[in-house]
Structures are given as C-alpha cells and as structure tokens.
C-alpha cells in the first residue's frame, strides 16, 4: 500500500529555505507571492494491505524519524 508523508515547518518556526525561495521567485519577476514554506514529501510503498494499519505505521515512522515534531508537523495520506 502506498503512503505519502508530508512534513512542513510548524507555524511560527523560521523557514530560511522558504524565505530564500520567496526572494528568488521575486527576483525572477513573480509577483503576489506572500510567503513560501518549504517542506518534504516521503512516498512509502508499504507491505501492509490494511489502510488503517498502513496509516498507523506511516505515522509512527513520521514521529520517530521523518519529522522533527518539535518544529515540524506532518500529514499522512494512504491509498
């Protein structure tokens, strides 16, 4: 079963990569971009066939390794 874990900086946490991307977009002439937040996406191919169990496994992976839960939040999609 496929699982996607999206990891993003929590609100209020400084995001220097997002700021740099925002400045670069402005430098390229893109207007109207108020804020850029940079994150990570992990696509997992799990052996688990039960969607609820696959979600639980992916969430555990995110908590233990994929996200720094002090400064990052994560979202899991299974399908």
N, C-alpha and C positions, 0 to 999 in steps of 0.2 A: 504494500500500500504506500502511496506517495504522501509525504507530509512536507509542508513548507513552513519554516520558522522565520518570521520577520522580526528583526531586532532593531530598535530605534533608541536614541538617547531620550531619557525622560525629560519632560517639560522642565525648564529652568536649568538644565545641565548645559554647560558651554559645549558648543559643537564647532570646533575650529575647521574641520573639514567642510562642513556645510557652509560656514562663512566664506571660506576660500572659493568654493564652487559658486556661491552667490556673487562674489566680486568678479569672478571670471565670466559669468553669464552677462553681467552688466557691461564688462569690458568688450564683450562680443556684440553688444548692442541690443541685448534682450531687455525689454522694459517690463515693468509691472510685476517683478518677482519680489515679493515682500520678504520671504525667508526661505532658506533651504536647510533641511535637516538630512544628514547622510546616515544611512544605516546599513545593515547587512541582511541578505536573504540566504537561507540554507535550504536546499532541496534534498530531502532524505527519501531513499527508497527502502522502506521497512518490510521485513518479512511478515509482520503482523497483518492479519486479514480483518480483524475486528476494528471498526473505526474508533470506537471509544478507547480501546486498549492502545491503538496506534497514537491517538491524541495524547494519552497519558504518558506514553514512552517519550514522545517528542517533547512534551512539556518538561519531563524530568531531565532530558538532555539539555534543554534550554537553560533550566535552572542551574544545572551542575557544570555546564561548560560553554554553551553557545552565547549566553548573555551574562553580563556582569549586572546582576539585579540591583546593585546599589545605585547604578547610574543609568541603566538601560531597562526598557520594558520589552516584552516580546509578545507576539501573536502567533498562534499555531492554526494552520488550515490543513485539513485532512481530506483526501479524496482520490 
